[in-house]
Amino acid sequence: MNAAIDCYVLDTSAVLALIEQEPGAEVVERLLTQAHEGEVHVLLSFMTFMEVFYITLQERDESEAKLRLELMKALPVLRVESSQTTGITASEYKARHHLSVADAWIAALAREQRAILVHKDPEFDQVEADILVLKLPYKRVTP
């Protein structure tokens, strides 16, 4: 990656905010436009593809899940597969913090790439000392 160009990692929560037009979707849209124009790099972990698919299967159906995967493939992003070094970093995050396995991988990718993690997941508050973050509006939890 060109060090002069900012790099972003979209968490699954950011991708779903875009797809479902939740608060913060406009920030993700702007980053994707900038990526299309070559102004920034946007990365997606392999785990984000898995999470979007299974969440959509749970909440909707298989045809919608497949459609969302196709939409994600069409975005101006780079899909990043697992690697040994990122796996070790993810393991360290998982061991030291209360992160899901997927969030540990996504945070590790941001750290390894020195990228800004774009998210709306309070779980990532635990790793803010290690990585740069761009927080989208968190969902309000209703009692």
Number of C-alpha atoms within 10 A of each C-alpha: 9 8 7 8 12 15 21 26 29 26 26 25 20 26 24 21 22 17 15 10 12 17 15 19 19 14 17 20 15 11 21 20 15 15 21 15 11 12 15 20 22 26 24 22 25 16 21 25 18 15 17 21 19 15 14 20 15 11 10 11 13 14 11 14 21 15 13 19 17 11 11 18 13 9 14 18 19 14 17 15 11 12 9 8 12 21 15 13 18 24 16 13 21 19 12 11 14 14 18 12 15 19 22 25 25 27 32 28 29 26 20 14 16 17 22 22 27 26 25 25 17 10 15 22 11 13 19 12 8 12 18 17 21 14 18 20 15 14 11 6 5 4 3
